Amino acid sequence: MKKISLLITVWFAFSVLHIYGQQSDSIANKLIGFASNFKTISHYLPQEKVYLHFDNTSYYIGDNIWFKGYVTTSALHEATTLSKVLYIDLLDQDGHVVDTRKLKIEEGQCHGDFSLSDLKRPGMYEIRAYTKYMLNFGEEYIFSRVFPIYNKPKEDGNYEERDMRIRNRSIEFKERGKSEKLKNLNFSIYPEGGSLVDGLESRIAFVATDKSGQPVNITGQVIDSKNNNVLSTFSSEYKGKGAFSFHPQGGKYKVKIESEAGKQEFDLPAVQPKGYVMTVNNVNADSITVKVKKNNATFSSLLGLVSTTRNELITINIIDFAMEDACEIKVPADLYSGGVSQFILFDLTGQPLAERMFFVYPKNELRIESTQSKDTYQPYEKISIDFRIADNTGKPLETGFSLSVRDADNQMEPIFADNILSNLLLSSDLKGYIDNPSYYFESDDMDRKNALDLLMMTQGWSRYNWQEMTGIKPLEMKYKPEKGILIDGIIKSWIREKPVANTTVSMILSEKNDPDNVMSTTCKTDDKGMFSIYTDTDINGTWTAIFQTSEQKTKKKEVVDEKKRYHTLLNTQFRPDIRPYTIEDLSFKEKENGNIVDSDKLESLLEGEYEEIQYDTLSLAMDQKVHHLKEIEITAKENAKMALKKEHLKKANIVYDAQKEMDDMTDRGEYMLEKDVDEYLASINGNFHRTYTGGDVGYTYKGGKYYYVYNDISVWWMSTGTKVVRYTPKEKGESSAPMFDWVQVADIDSLAISESREMINKYIPIELLTDPDFKDVEYKAVVFIYLFPGTNAKTRRKGIRRTRVHGYTPGREFYSPDYGELPPEPDYRRTLYWNPNVKTDEEGRAEVSFYNNGTGKQIIISAEIVTADGQIGGLYKE
């Protein structure tokens, strides 16, 4: 693929030769210097992009979410050679991370899945994907997609039942927040280049939407606010967008618009007394024309004009306004590799004066074709599809692509209909909602070119910050690209919490499922107390890590390592902040009638409840929440305990992986090892509150009392520190004998909070029922405590931290049944076939075969690809 080289030209207004003086030469060199900085920084700090291809567009509890990740460098979309680790988070609608995947990036690709089998809470779930390196540039850069996840249908296979009612929503997470509500009619105005300038004709783009963010067709007039003269008329052209020309002459102006919602008035942006106006014409396929004008009140000077494509500098022009007040430049279109580009006009301080995005259609789009023997299928019938992939010249391509084939019935399509081509070339480089982005790639006819140009004028944001990329504004690089499994952190002193330099950090790793698989290493902290360790080999799954800090001391003329009681904080708290959902995130289109299921309707569904169900599991999936069940020794007694524990977990409102919560708090610098369980619960769950009564400190849950069940015995109270007093009943009706245990918060494996009246009544201590001081107290919850298997307390030696380290998430294969004979049970699969890496032969051909489910008749095919050298292709076929 052709690399784009830097084109430097010096332009004079209307090609009139102007001899620079020494001062002008200095200014021109300074302008060129900003462009040179841009090119240098973009070379040494290239950006990455992530795109995920999913097997479906909506899910039900019990489904799997399958995905393929493509990670590219953003300039030419080549496979990244920077990061080797991709993080994928699954978040609920309140912003709580319920599951995470950590995948190895190989040749810019990876794949994985999320199991929803144990997820009991429906809702609008977000999947976001990012490399740690991407977080240096801002959280707007990460990939994000929102899916509806419905309750499992009461009748198997009845996917017309789309139920999101939450069953006894007990735990409220308020992190995500809500986006600003839109009005019934919303009208936004965008002067081309950025500003209206007195005396200069400008082109003004606009966009009109309703309260659901859907486009609205309008007509309008520009009115002089002083005498109400009509100065210009206009109407929308595509998806509520349009543009009109206007020549302001000072003063204030407003627009009157008319739509189905009625008549409304809006103010035009204030007219600037001096400045520049930039217009871009991108209709000609051979070149892009840019015009820059200034008014008489604006001081004449040399200015720089650059064009960039995805953080790569394409051209720089020096404009001299000493002779004329306008300049026109034509740039060959074939300099641009395709996608969103940008012109930036700037002064000798590097400050942007005008900016304009434009779009160039790609020239290297791959061609994906599919053929199948028939359009409709019988239940359990074998389906075969032939694929052919070729480059833009028709040459066959031996490569790999991801493929999803799903049942076409009862689909919920997001109104944000993005695909790999529209995402990498368009929506990932713009901020805000784009209605049906795939529309712009169906052809490059004049209608779509004009619609794309309106989109470029109205989005108003680019992911590439000119001031950061020229060095004017500092760019803080907190994270380097991860080249493998990195374990890093900081060592701090125990008392003063100050970083400790030149300290030895020893680490021992042992695989959770194979304790004999052990690796160890040591390193020293730098002058800021930081340390970093890469594992020698790839590690998969969960490992136990033990960190020991020590320093060399001379004792009796002998150098020895002396253990030190320092805090070891790992760098694990780098997740992006939670973003509010947009209206478009919560809007879906019903396939059968094309109606929009908007955010208002979804919110009413999400607020409903099942009255007949008193408990439900929120938060983490069961296989993530409880990591130690398999380690329990299998005996008859333990089986009974395990069954009882599973019953408690099933009927709990929320289950906490206590060690994970403890690790997160430790790495945030919140030390809970010496706290009691009440304090610990209050720190992780906002429903627990400290109270003061008559000088005594206590805790409540949702304003009421709660009690603990520890080792299946009701706990009377827990003292500050580690002491636990529990009562073991002698016989029914008799007073219990006190027994004392010593338990540290760090010994707790998991916690389950249940508001179930059944559980509260079953385990409430008899003392609380017979003591007159307690019998009228309202109990709101019972908290089940589970220690690590086979231990009552872990000894904590100074300077030692025991924690978990997560390697790459092991992959799983999509199960595709073989129906040579009819299955014994009905098949209601919605995703019929998923393969993250279908291989084509040297002729660019591949054939896939699989069996239909028991109800479907038609299929939807979704195939996507990004090659190592940045060629993009996608196929969506109903």
N, C-alpha and C positions, 0 to 999 in steps of 0.2 A: 504494500500500500504506500502511496506517495506521501512523503513527509512534507509539511508546510514550512518554508523558510521565511525568514524575516525580510519584508520588503520595506525599505526606507526610501521615501521620496520627499522632495521639498516642493510645495505647491505655492504659487503666487496667485493672488486674486485676479481672476480672468486672464491668467497667464501673462500678466504684465511683469516684466523683469524689474526687480528692486534690489539694489546693491545694499547688502547689510553693512552697517558699520561694526566696529569692534564690539560695542555693547549688544547689538542685535545678534552677532555671532555667539556671544556668551549666553544670551537667552535661548537661542536655538539649541545650543549644546545642552543646556539645562533641561529643556523639554525632552530632548532625545534621551537624556539621562534617566528620566522617569520611565520611559519605555524600556530602556535597557535594564533597569531594576526589575520591572515587571517580568521580562523574559528570563532573567537570572533566577528570581524567586520561584517562578512557575516551573523552571527546570529542576531546581533542587527540592522543591516542595510540591510535587504533583499531587493532585487530588484523586480520590477514589470514589466510585459510584457502586451501589449495590442494587440489583433488581432480583426479585423473587417471582418465580413462576409457580402458581398454585394449581392443585388438581381440581379445585372447584371454587365456586363463588359464595357459597353459604354452607353451613354445617348444622348437624344435630348432635346433641350429647350422645356419646357412644361412637361417633365417627373418628376418623383420623384426618389430620390436615397434612398433606404431603406437599413438599416444595422443593424446588431447585434454585440454588443461588448462583447468580452471575456477578462477579466482582471485577470491575474494570478500572483502568485509569481514565479519567474523564475526558482528556483532550481528544484522543482518537479511539476510545473504547477498546483498547487492547487489554488482554488479560493482565491483571495486576501482577507485578513482581514484588510488590511492597509487603503487604500483609499476608500472613498465613493462617489467621484465625478470624472467623466470622461469628458474631454473636447475634442470636435471634431470640427475642423476648416475646412471650405471649402475655398480654395484659388484659385484665377485665375492664369493664366500663368505668370503674372508679379509679383506675390507674394503678392497681395492684399487680405486680409481676407474679403470675401464677406458675410460669414454667419458663425455662431457658434452654437453649441449645448452643453448644460451642463446637463449631465445625471446622475441619481442616480445609483450607483453600488450596486446591491443586490445579494449576494452569487456569486460574481465575474462576474455578467452579467448585461447588459442593452441593450436597443435598441431605435432607433429613425429614423429620415429621414431628408432629405433636399428637399425642393420644388424648382423646376426649372421653375415654371410657369411664373414668372415675370423676369427671367433672359434673357436678350436680347443679351448678348455677348457670342459667342461660344469660344471654345478654349480647351486647355489641362488643366484641373482642378485637383488640388491636394486635397486629403482628408487626414488629419493627426489626430491622436488620442493619447492622453497622459493624465496621471494624473500629478498634480503639483509636487508630490513627485518624479516622474520619471526624472524631469528636473535637479535634483541634480547630476545625473550620466552622463549627456551629452546628446546633442540633437540627437546623432546617435541612441539613445535608443527608440525614439518615433516611432509609427507606421505611415507609409506613403504609399499612393497608388495614382497613377495618372490615370485619366480617360479622354477620349475624350468626349466633349459635343458639338454636332453638332447643326447647325441651324435647326429649325423645317422644315421638308420637305415641299416644295411648294405644293406637292400633298399628301394628307393624306395617311399614310401607306406606302409610297415609301421610305423604309429605305435603299435602295441601294444608295439613294442620301445622301452623307456624305459631307456636306458643312460646312466649318469652317471659311469662309470669314467674316472678321469683318466689320461691317457697320459704316463707319466714325469713326475710332478709334481716339478719341479726346484726351483722357487723357492717358499719358504715365507714367506707374509706372515702375521704373527701379530697383526695389529692388532685384528681384530674380537673375539676372545675367545669364550668360551662362556658361555651362560646356566647358571644353577644347575639341576642335575638335580632333578626332582620325585620324590617318594616314590611307592610303589605306591598309597597313599591320602593325599590332602592335604585338610585340613579347616581353613578359615579362618573367623573369627568377627568380626562387625561390629556392635557396639552402636549403635543408632540415635542420631544426634547426636554420637557419638564416644566416650562413656564410660559405664560403669556407676557409679551413685551410690548410696551407702548410703541405704536407706529409700525409694527411688523405683523404681516399676515401669518397666521398660524393654522395648522390643521389640528383639530380637537377631536379626540376619540371619546366614546362613551360606552357604557354598558348598563343595561337595565335588567333587574331581577325581581322576583317576588319573594315572599317570606321564606320559601323553601330553597332559595338560591337558583330557581329555574328561570331561564331567560324570558323576557317579556318584550313584545313588539310595541314600539312607541312611535309617535310623531312629535315634533317639537319646533320651537321658535327661540331665537336669541333676541332678547329685549333690552333696550337701553333703560336702565333703572331710573334715569332722570325724567325722560319724556315718553317712555313706553313705545318708542319706535321699534318696529320689527326689522332687525338687521340681517337675519339669516334664518333659513328653515332647514329641517333635516328629518330623517326617519331612520329607524333601525334597518340593518342590512342582513345580519346573520346572528342568530342566537342572542338577540337583544343588544347586539353591538352595532356601532356605526361610527361615522366620522363626518365632520363638516369643516369648511374653511371659515375663518373669522379674522377680521382686521380691527383690532382694538385701537381706540384713540383716547386713551386715558379713561377715567371715570370707572363706574361700576356697572356690571351687566348681570343679567339673570336669564334663565331658560324656563320656558313654560312647556311642559310635556303633557301628552294625552295618551292614555292607555285604557285597557278594560277596567282598570282600577279607578279611573276618573282622571281629573286634571290636578296637576301639582306644579309647584314652582321650586327652583333651586338656584342658588347663587353660583355664578362662574367664579373660578379662582381670581384672586386679586391681580390686576395688571401691574407688572414691574416697570418702574420708570426707565431702567436701562438693562441691557443684557443681550443674550444671543438666542436665536431660534434655529433649530436644526430640523430638517425634513429629509426623509429617506424614501427613495423609490426603488422597490425591489421587484417590480413586475417584469422587467426585462430579464430574460434567462441568461444573457451573456454578461451582464454587469449590474452593479449596484450603484445608484447615483445618490450622493449625499450633498445637500446644500446647507450652508451655514450663513446666517445674516446677523448683523448687529444694527442697532439704531444709532442716531446721531449723538445721543447722550452718552454712549459707551466709548470709553477710551480705546484708541487704536493701539494694538500690541500684537506681538507674535503669540500664537496659540498652538497647542499640539492637538492633533486628532488621531486617535488610534482605533483600530478595530481588533476585536478579540473573538476567539471561538473557544468556549469551554476552557478558559484559563490559559490559552495559547495566544501569544501576540501574533497577529497576521500582518498588519500594516501600520505604519506611522507616517503622518503628513504634518509638515510645519506650514501653518497658514499665516500670511502677513496681511493684516487689514489696513496697512498704512495707506494704500492707494485706493482701495474700494471698500464698500460696506458689505460685500457678499462674495461668496466663493462656492464653486461647484466642482465636485470631485467624482470621478467614475473609477470604480475598483472592479477588476475582473472577478466574476462570480466563482470561477474555478479555483480561486485561491482558498476557498472555504470548504472544509471537509463535510459539511452538511450538519444541519441542526440550528440551534439558537446561537446567534452572534450578536455583537454589540459595538456601536460606535460611541466613543467617549471623547468629548471636547474638554480640554483642561488648560489651565493657565500656568504661569511660571512657578507657582507654589505647589503645583500638582493637584489643585482642587478642581473637581469636575464642574463644568459650567453647563453642560447639556449632555444627555445620554439618550440613546435610542437603540432598542433591540430590533433585530430583523432575523428572518429565517431563510435558510438556503436548503433546498431539497437534497437529500443524500444521493450520491451517485453509485454507491456500492452495495445497495440493498440486495440481500439474498432472495432467491426465488424458491419458495417451498410449495410443492404441488402434492396433492393426495388424490387417489382414486380408490373407489370401492365398488364392489359388484352390484350393490343394490342400495336403495335409499331407506327402506324400512326392513325391520327384522322381527322374527318370531321370538318368543321367550326361550332363553337358553340356547339360542342359535349361535353358531360360531361366526365371528366377524373377522374379516381380513381387510387390511388397508395397506395399500402400496404408497410409498412416499418417494419423492425425488427432490433433491436439493441441488441448485446450481447458482453460480455467481451472477452478477448483473449482465455478463456477456453470454450467459447460457452454458458456461463450462461446468461440468459436473463437479461436485465437491464431496470428498471423502471426509466426513466429520461426524460429530455427535450432536443430538438435539434432545430437548425434553418434550415429553408428549403426555397429554391428558385427553382421555376420551370419556365422556360422561353421558348419562341418560338425559335426553333433551326435555323430558317432561318435568313440570313443576319447578322450573329454575327461577331463582331470584337473582337478577342481574344488577350489579351496582351501577348507579348512574355515572360514576367515575369509571368509564369503560377504558381503562388503560391497558396497553400491551407492551411488549418489550421494545418495539420500535418507537412508539409514541412516548414511552417513559424515558428511555435513554437519550432521545434526541429532542424531546420537548418538555414534558411535565416535570422531569427532575431538575431542569434548569430554570424553572419559573416558580413563583410563589402564588398560591391560591388555587381555587378550583377551576378546572378546565372541563367544560361540558363536552363529552364524547371526543376525547383527544384522537382516537383512532380515525375519526372522520377525515382529518387533515392529511392522512397518509393513503387514502383510498385511491387518489390520483393527484397529479399536479396541475389540474386545469385552472383556469383563471378564477373561477368561483372560490376554489379552495385557497389559492394564493391570496386573494383579497381577504378572505376570512382569516387566514393566518396572520396577515399584516395587521388586521384589527386586534387580533389576540396579542401580538407583540406590543402594540401601543397601550393596551389596557391592563396588562399584568403588572408592570411597574416594578419588578424586582428581578435581579439576577443573582445566582448563587456565588458569583465571583466578585469579590470586593476590590475595587480599583485601588483604594487607599492602602489596604493591607498588602496588596500584591506589588505596590511600588515602594513600600517601606515608609510611607508617610504615617500610617497608623500601625503601631506594633502588632505583630501577630504572635501570640503566645503559643508555643508548641509544647504542650504538656506530655504528649504521648508519641513515642516513636512507633514505627510499624513493627508489629509483632512477627518475629520470624519463626515462631513455634510456641510451645507452652512456656510462658514466662511467669515466674513467681517472683514478685518484687514487693518492696515495702520500705518501711522506715523503722529504725530502732530509737525508742525514746526512754529517757530516764524515768524511774518509777515515781519519784517524788515531784520533781520540777517539770516533768513532761517536756524536756528539751531533747532535740536530736543528739544522738551519741555517735561521734565520728570514730573511724578506725577501730571498730569493734568486730570481732569474728562472729559470724552467723553460721551455725551448723544446721543442716537440714537432713532429716531422714524421711524418705517416702516409702510407704508400703501400700500395695494394692489392696483395696477393701476385700475383694473376692478371692485374693490369693496372697495371704500375709507373708508367704515366703518370697514373693517378688519384691525385693527391697533395693532401693538405690539411695546413695547419700552423697553429699557434697558440702563444701564450705566456701564462704566468701567474706570479704570485709566491707564494712560500710564506708561511704565516701565522706567528704568533709561536711555534707548536709545530713548525715545519718542514713542515707539511702543505700539499699542493696538490691541487686537483681540477679536472678538465677534462671538460666534456660535448662530444661531437662535435656540430657544427652540424646534421648530417643523420644519418639512420640509416646504419650501415655493416653490411654482411653479410660473413660469411666471415672469413678471416684477413688481417690487415694487418701490415706491418712498421712498427715504431715506433722512432724515434731521439730520445733525450732528451739535451739539452745544458743544463748549469747554468752560470750566469754571474752576476756582480755588477757594478754600476756603480762605476767608479773615475775619479778625476780625474787625468789625466796632461797636464802642460804646459797647464793651464787648460782642458783639453778633457775632457768626460765621455765615457767609452768603456765598452763592455761587456767585461769581462775574464773569460775562461773559467776555471771553477773545477773542481778535481778532487774532486767530491762523489759519494757513493753515491746512486743513485736507486732506492728500494725502492717497488715498486707494491703496492697493497692487493689482492692476489690470493689470500691465504691465509685465506679466511673460510669455508671449507667446514665443515659440521657434523662433530663427532667421530663415529667409527664406533661403532655400537651392536651389542651381541651379538644374535644371532638368538634368538628365543623358540622354545619347542617348537611353538607354533602356526604360526610362520612356516614350519616344516619339515614340516608335516603336510598331506597332500592326500587327497582322496576320489576313488576310482576310480568312474567313471560306471557301468560295467557291473554292478558288484556292491555299490557303496556302501561298500566297505572303506576303512579309514583307512590310508594309507601314512604311518606316523609317522616321527619324527625318528631313531629307532634304525635303522630300515630304510634311510632315506636316508643316514645316516652310514656304514653298511656299504657302500652303493653308492659313496659318495664316496671311500672309502679303497681301492677296488680299482684295479688298474693293468692296462694292456695290456703284456704282456711283449714282444710282437713288434714294438712300435713304440718306437723309441729317442729320438725327439725330438718336440717339439710346441711351438707358439707359445703362450705365456702372455701375460698383461698386455694391452697395448692392441691394438685392432683394427688391421689393416694400414693402412687408409686414415687412421688417426689417428697411428700410430707414425711413419710415414715421409712427411714432408710435401714432399719436394723431388724425388721421382723424375721428375715431369713437367717439371722445369726442366732436366734433362740434355739436351744437344744430341743430336739424333737422327742418328747416323752409324753405319756398320757397326761401328766400333770400340766406340762407346758402347753400341750394342745388346748387344754381347757382354758388356760390363761390367755393363749393367743386368740381363741374364739371370743372370750370376754372382751379383750382389748379391741378386736375388730368391731364388736357390737358397739362399744363406746365411741370408736372413731366414726362409725357409720351414723350414729345418732347425734354427733356433735355438730354445733353450729360452725365452729371453725377449729382447725387443727394446726398447730405450729410445730415446725421442725425447730426445736429449741436450740440445737447447736448452731444451725444456720443463723437464727436470730441473734444468738450470742456472738457469733463471728462477725456479723454485720455491725453490731454495736461496738465491738472491740476495734474493728478497722475504722470506725468513725471516731474513735477516741472516747467512747462511752464505756466505762469499765464497770461491769456488773458482777464480777466474780465474788465480791465480798458483800453483795446485797442479798436481801431475802427474796422469796418468790413473789410476795406481794409487790415489791418495788419493781421486780423484773416484769411482771404482767402489766403494771401501769405504764412501763416504758414502751411496750410493744402493742398495747391495745388501749385506745382512748376511752373505752367504756369503764375502765378501772380508775377510781379516783381515791386519793388520800383524804381522810376526814379527821377532824379533831373534836373530841367530845370530852369535856371535863379534864382536859390535859392529856387524855389518852389518844394515841394515833391509831387509826383504823383505816380500812379500805372498803369501798363499795363497788358494786357492779351494776351499772344502769340505775343507780340510786337505791339499790337493795343489797341484801347480804348474799354471800356465796360461801361455799366451803369446798374443801379439797378431798379427793379420793386418791390415796397413795398406796400402791400395792394392793388394790382392791379393798382397802380399809378406809373408812371415813376418818378424816383428820380433824381433830378438835381445834387446834390452832398451830400456827407456825411463828416461831420467835424471830426477832431480828438476828440476822447472821445465818447460821446453818442448822439450828436446833429445831427438830420437828417432834411434836408430841402427838401420838396417835393412841387410840383406845381400841382394844380388842375385846369384844363382848364375851362374857363368860357364858351366860345363858340368857335367853330372851327375858327381858324385864329386869335383869339385874344390872347393877352398875358395872362399868367396864374397868379393866385394869390398865393403868397407864403404861405405855412403853415408849422409850426414847430412841430416836434415830438421829443421826447426823447426816444431813444432806446438803450438798452445795448446789447452787444453781447450775454450775458447770456440769454436774452429774446428770442433769435431766436431758433425756433423749427427745421427748416430745410432750406436748401439752394439748389437751382437748377440752374445749369449753362447750358445755351443753346447757341449753335452756329448756330442754325437754322436761316437762312436769313428771313424766315417768321416771327419768333418771334422778331428778331431785328428790322425789318421794322414796325411791328405792334405796338411796344411799344416805339420806339425812341421819346424822347420829342420834341415837335414842336420848342422849343427854340434852340435845337441842329441843326435843319434843317434850321432855319432862321438866326442864328447868323453867320456872315462871318468868325468868328474865329474857328467855329466848323464844318461848313457844308462840308468841304473837308476831314474831319478826317475819317479814316477807323475804323468802329466798328466791333469787333470780337465776342462779346458775350453780352448776357443780363443775369443778375443774379437776380433770383426771391428769395425774402426774405419772410419767413413765420414765424410769431411769435407764441408763445404758445396760444392756443385758449382762448379767453375771457380775455386777458390781453394785455396792452401796455408796461408795465414795471413791473418787479418783484423787490420788495424791497430787498436789500441785507444788512441784519443786521450783525454787526461784529461778527466774530467767528462762523457763520452759513454757512454750505454748504448743498445745495439741489442737489441731484443727483438721479441716478437710480441704483438699485441693482437687479441683475438677479438671480432668483432661478433656480430650475430644469426646463428644457424645457418640457412642456407638451407633452405627447405622442399622436400619432394618429394611427388609424388602417388602414391596407391595405384593399382597397375596392375590393371585389371579387363578380362580378355580378352573378345573378341567371338567367339563360337562359332557364327556363321552357318553355318560348315562345321566338320566335326570336326577337332580339332587334330592335327598330325602326331605330337606327343609326348604321353604321358599327363600328366594334370593332377592333382596331389595337394595342391592348396592346402587348408589348414586354415581360414584366414580367407577366406571367399568374397567378402565385400564390406566395405569400410571407407570411411566418409565422415565427416570431422570436422564438417561443416557442411551438413546436409540442410536445405533451406529449405521452409517451409510457405507456402501462399498465404493470402489474406485469409479463406478458409474454414477455415484450420487444417489443410489437407490437403497431402500430399506423396506422390509415387509414386517408388519406386526399382526398377530392373531390372538384373539381372546374370545370369551363367551359372553353373550348378553345376559342381563339379569332376567328375572321372571315376569317383568311387567313392561319394560321399555320397548318402544318401536323405532325411535329415531335417536341419533347420536349427535353430540357436539364434539368437534375436534379442535384442540388447541395445541399447537406446536410452536416452540420458540427456540432461538439459537443466537449465541454470540460466539464467533470464532476467536481464536487466540490473537489474530491480527485486527480484530475490531469490526468484522463484517456482521451485520445484524439482519435477522430475518424472523418473520412471524406468520403464522397461519391460524385463522379462526374461521371455522366452517361449520355451519349447521346443516 
